[in-house]
């Protein structure tokens, strides 16, 4: 809620949408001048700045809030002084599952407009207070006439129009860049425009809840009965363009999960890894939003996966190419790797020449969890070092990265790679990640007890559907 206790409305108009963010960044810049004159930027400065960003991003909805959610679990270490990075992560973490909600009257009106009747007529019970409020909509618990408990995701009024306006909003992009620069001056040399545009396009694709319901139903069918991966079932008759109804799932949220004992966190991490990467390798489906708020964790080591608004589909050939690319990099086979890179379009087939040894060296940097000694432990510090080394424009691979092309079909791979590294890093997860990948890419034996369960499930329930 706002300081006045009211739910924020979704602002319209380019300047109106950008003004709160620009104001936050300019005020922070002013404080920075004063701090620099005093010869220091203390923790108080960073705490005020982080809180300011979190509050304004949380009220913005749509593109800006989603950007804040992404920032909330990406390591700041390469850009912000290490001792202050946790301040920003803690403040922006509020966006993961504590966004300002809309009033019940607005939610009920949206349900009636989309489903043809108010919640009181469609459900035996419908909780007035939302379970969670996020960047595009909020979730209410409800009960069906047959007694089933469900979660009803209701889109914010006006958010679709606001997001579509955001896609062409120059002032908003300027505000985003000003925010990035004021948090981390070192980022001024980075090309964030493409990243912001891609994030906005992905959010635009999430506006139609009917498409999300279809994707979630497909994943639920694939994983129904899986021993450690859960996907809530969709209630199709209560889904529409801006309302989505699914089975209600209870579980531990991200912040509490981080306090669990290490063995349980390792099992959760393996479940996350096998679902996110395994779905791509086995069936060419890629749930491309590795956001901590999209997971529910359970004491038995299982994980429930939520939010299927951003799903990418790969052809069998593309899935095989991805596996071949990873295997060649792990083997340090520069020629084989360059061949696959040209085949996928990462490297041009003619014209500018690339040194295969340099290219594979860069790619192996991004695969530190596979090429370093096993078992490997993810940590925030390791993730930060990997990101800085592989993607910094002033680092050893900066000139190469600027010359590489990124095929549109593979753009989300970078997002999922960085997202998964960040999530597993926060969990401080340890596992035999190379042997797990070898299960998919080389037909290797199960690497863990979860691997045995996973392989048995796919053999018994989905034999013939695997792409590898």
N, C-alpha and C positions, 0 to 999 in steps of 0.2 A: 504494500500500500504506500501511497505518498505520505509526506509529513502531515498533510491535512486529513488523512484517513480515507481518501477517495482513490478508486482505481483510476489509473491514467487512461486517457483516451488516446487513440492512435492519431497522431497529428497528420495533417495533409498539407501539401505545399512544400516546395523544395527548401526554401529558406527556413520554414518552421521546423521541418524534420532535422535539419542540420544544426540549427542554432544551439540547442542544449549541449551538443558535443563540442561545437566550436567554443562555446563559452567555458566549458570545463577545461579544454586544452589551453585556451588563452590565459585563464586564471592561473593554471598550473605553471605556464611559461613565465608569468609575472612573478610568481613565488620563486621560480628558479633563479630569476635575475637577482632578487633580494638575497637568496641563499648563496648565490655565487659571490655577491659582494661581501658576504660574511665569510666566504672562503669554505663553505661546506654545504652539503645537502644531507640533513640528518634524517633519522627514521621518521620523525614527525612529518616532514615534508612528504615522504613517500606514502605514509599512512593516509594523509589527507588526499593526496592525488589518487591513490588506489580506491579509496572510498567514493570519491567523486565520480570516477569512471564507472564503478559498479552501479551506483544509483542512477546515473544518466542512461547507461546502456540498458539497465533493467526496465526503464520506463519507455524506451524507444520502440520496443517490439521489433519484429522483423529482422532486417538485415543487420542493424547495429547490435541488437541483443545477441544474435547468432554469432557475430564477430567476437563479442565479449565472451561467449561461451567457449569458442575455440581458443581464445587467448587464455582462458582460465585453466586449461590443462596442458598447454604448450609451455615448455620450459623457458623461463626468462633469462636463465643464467648467461647465455652468450651476449645478451644485450644490456642487462641491468646488473649493477654491482651485486655479487652473490649474496651478500648479507641482507639485501633488501628484496630479492626476488620472492621469498615466501610471503611478503606483505601483499604483493600484487596477486599472487595465486590465491591467498586466503580471501581477499576482498572479492575477486571475480568469481570465486567458487560459489558465491551466493547465487549467481545466475544459473547454476546447474539445476537447482531444484527449488529455488526460492524466489521466483519472479513475481512481480506484483500482479494479483489476480484482477479479473473484471467482475463487476457486480453480478449477483445471481440473476437479476432481472434481464441483463443483457444475454447471459448464457441461455436462459430459458427461451428468450425471444429467438435466438439463433436456432435452437432445437426445433421450435415450432415452425420456423420458416423453412427449415431443411427437411423435416420429417412429417410435417403436416399436422402436428398436434403438440401441445405443451408437454413437458416432462411428466407432469402429474397424471396424464392420460396414457402415456406410453410405457411408464415404468411403475411397478408396485411401490418402489421407493426411489427417491432421487435426492442425494445429499446436496444441500444448498452451498456448503463450503467446499471448495475444490481440494482435491488431493494434492495437486501440483499445478503450477502455472509456468509455462515455458515461453519460447520466442514467438510461436505462431498461434498457440491455443492453450487451453487449460483442461484438466481432467477432473471429472466428478465421478464418485462412486455411486452406483445405483443397483437396484434389484429388479430382475424380471418377474413376470407373473408366475413363472414356474419355479421361482426361488433362486435362480442362478444370480450370483453377484457379478457385476460387470463394471468396466471402466468406460466412461463416455468422454471422448475428447471433443471439445467444442472450440471451433476457431473464433478468434477475436473478430468482432465486427470491424470492417474497414481495413483489416490487416492485409488482405490480398491486394486491394487498391494501393495501399501505402507501399507495399513491397514492389509492385510493378512500377510505381513512380520512382522508387529508390534505384531501380536498375538504370535509369537515365538521369539520375540526380548528381550533377557535377559537384554541387555544394556538399552533398553528403559524403562523396568520396574524398573531397578535400578535408572534411572533418575527420574522416577515418585516418587519413595519412597524418594529420596534425596530432591526433591521439597517439598514433604509433610513434611519432617522433618525440612527443613530449614524455612518453613512457621510457623510450630507449633511443637517445639521439644516434646511436650507432646504426639504427635501422634506416636512416635517411638515404643510405646508399643502396638500399634494397628496392627491387621492383615489386611493390605491394599492389600495384594497380591490377595486374592479372589475377593475383590471389583474391583480391576483394571482388573482382568481377565474377570469378568462378564460384566463389561462395554465394554471391547473390543469385547466380543462375541456379545453383543447387537448391537454394531456398525457394526460388520460384517454382521449381518442379515439385516441391512439397505441399503446395497450396491445395491441390485436389486430393481430398481424403479418400475418394473412391479409388484412385490409383494406389494410394498407400494401403488401403484395405486389401486390394487384390494382391499386392506384393507380400503383405503379412500372411494372407491366407496361403500363398504358395510356400512360404517358408514354414508355416505351421504344418502343412501337409508333408513336407520333406522331413521335418524333425519330429513328427508326432511319435511319441513313445521313446525318444532318445534318452539314454541313461543319465546324461548330465547337462543337456541343452534343452531349454524350454522356450517355446514361442506361444503366447496367448492366442486362443482361437478367436476368430472374428465372428460377430453376429451380423450377417450381411443385411438382414431386413431392417436393421437400425443404423445403417451407414448411408451417408450421402456426401455431397461435395465438401461440406464444411462440418460434418459430424461423423465421428467414427466410434463404433461400439465394439468392445472386445471383452473377453474373459478377464475378470479382475485378478491380478496377481499381487501377492504380498511378498515382501522380501526386504533385505537389508539394503539401505542406500549407500552410496559411494563413501561418504565421509566416515560412516561407522565401519564399513568394510575395511578401510585402511588401518583400523585398530585391531583387526583379527590376528591370530597367531600365524606365523610365517607359512607353516604347512598348508593351512586352509587357503591362504592367499595364493600360494603356488598352484593349487588345484583350480581355483577360480581363474587364474591367469591362463592356465592351459585350456580351460573351457572357452575363454574369450578367443584365444589364438586359434583353436580348432574350428570354432564357428566362423570367425571372420575370414581367415585364410583358407580353411578347409572347404568352405562353401564355394569359394572361387575355384579351387583346384578340382573339386568333385563334380559340381553341377553348373559352373559358370555364373553363379549368382554371387553378388558382392553387396552386402549391406554397408554402404560407404559412409556411415556416420559414427565413428568410434568415439562417442561422447559418454563420459562417466554417468551422466544422468539417464542414459538409455539402458542401464543394467540394474537388475535386482539380484542380490547375492543371498544364498541360502546356506545354512549351517551344514548341510550334507554335501557341500562342494558343488552343487549345481548352480547354474546361472539362468535367469530369465532375461530374454532380450526384448526390448521395447523399441518402438519408433522405426518404421520401415518406409519412411517418406523419401529416402535417398537410396535407391537400389540401382546398381549398375549390372547390366547383363553382358557377358562375354561369350563369344562363339567358342565351340570346342577347340578350334585352331588357336585362338588367342590364349585360352587357358593353358594349352600345351606349350605355347611360346613363352609364357610367363614362367612356367616350371623349368623350361630349358634354359632360360636366361639366368635364373637363380642357380641352377646346377652348374652351368659353365663358370659363373662367378665364384662359386664355392671351390670348384676345381682349379681356379686361377688359369683357365684355358682362354687366353686372350683372343685367339682366332675364332674359336667356336662362339665366344660371347659376342664378338663384333658381327659375326654372321647373323646371329639372332637379332641383334640390335638393328641391323640394316633391314632385316625381314619385317620387323615390327614398325619401322619408320623412325626409331629414335636417332638413327644415324642415316644421313642421306646416302643413297646408293651411288651417286656420282658427285662430282664437284669437289667441295672442300674435303681435304684429307684429315683423318683423325688417327692418332697413335693408339692402336688397340690396347697397348699396355697401360696408357694413361687412362683410357676409358674404363677398363676393368678395375684399375686401382681406385678410381672414384666410386664405382658401383659397390665394390667390396667394402668401402668405408661405410656405406649406408646399410650393409648387411653384417654389422659387427656382431650381432647375436648369433650368426651362423658361421662366421669365419674365425672367431676367437675361440679359445679353449672351452670345451663343454664339460659339465653344464655351465650355462651362462646366466649371470644375474643382471637383470635390468635395474638401473637406478636412474634417478633424475639427472645426476651428474654425468653418467655415461651417455644418456640421451642428449644432453646439452652439448657435450663434446662432439658427438657424432654430427649433430645438426650444424654446429659451428664449422667443423672440418669439411663437411660435404657440401654445404650450401652457402657459406659466407662468400660474398662477392670479392672480398679481399683476401680470401684464403688460398690454399695451394691449388684448389680445383675451380676457383672462381672463373678464370678465362674459359675453361672447358665447359662449365655449366651454361655460361652465356651463349655458347655456340651450339649446344645440343638442342634438338627439336623435341617437342613433346606431343605425340599424337593425341588428338582429342579423346579417343577411346581409352587411353591409358592415363589421363590426367588425374583421375581419382586415386590411382595407385600411390602417388606421392602423399596425398592427404591421408590415406589409410595407413601408410607406413609411418608417417610422423605421429599420427594419432595413436596407433597401437604402441609405438615406442614410448610415448608419453604416459599412456595408461598403465602399461606393464612396468614402466619405471617407477610410477607412484606406488604401485603394489610391491616394489622391490622383489619381483618374481624371479625365481630360479627354475630352470628347466633344460632338458636336452633338445633345444629348439631345432638343431640341425637334423637330428634323428627323426623328429616329428615331420619336418619337411621331406625327408627321404621316404617316409611312408607314402606321401602323395606323388613325389616326383620320380622316384626310382623303384617303387614297389617294395620298399623296405618293410621289415617286420615291425610290429607294434613297439614303440619306444617306451611306453609307460602303461600302467594299468588302464588309464583312460584311453590310450591307444587301442588296447585290446577290446574294450567296450565299444569304441567308436567303429573299429573295423567290423566287428560282429554285427553291429546295428546296420551298417550299410550293406553288408553281404546278405543279411536276412530280409531287410525291408526294402532295399532299393537297388538290388543287384541289376546290373545292366544300365544304370543311370549315370554311373561314374564316367568322368571324362578322361581319367588317367589310366 
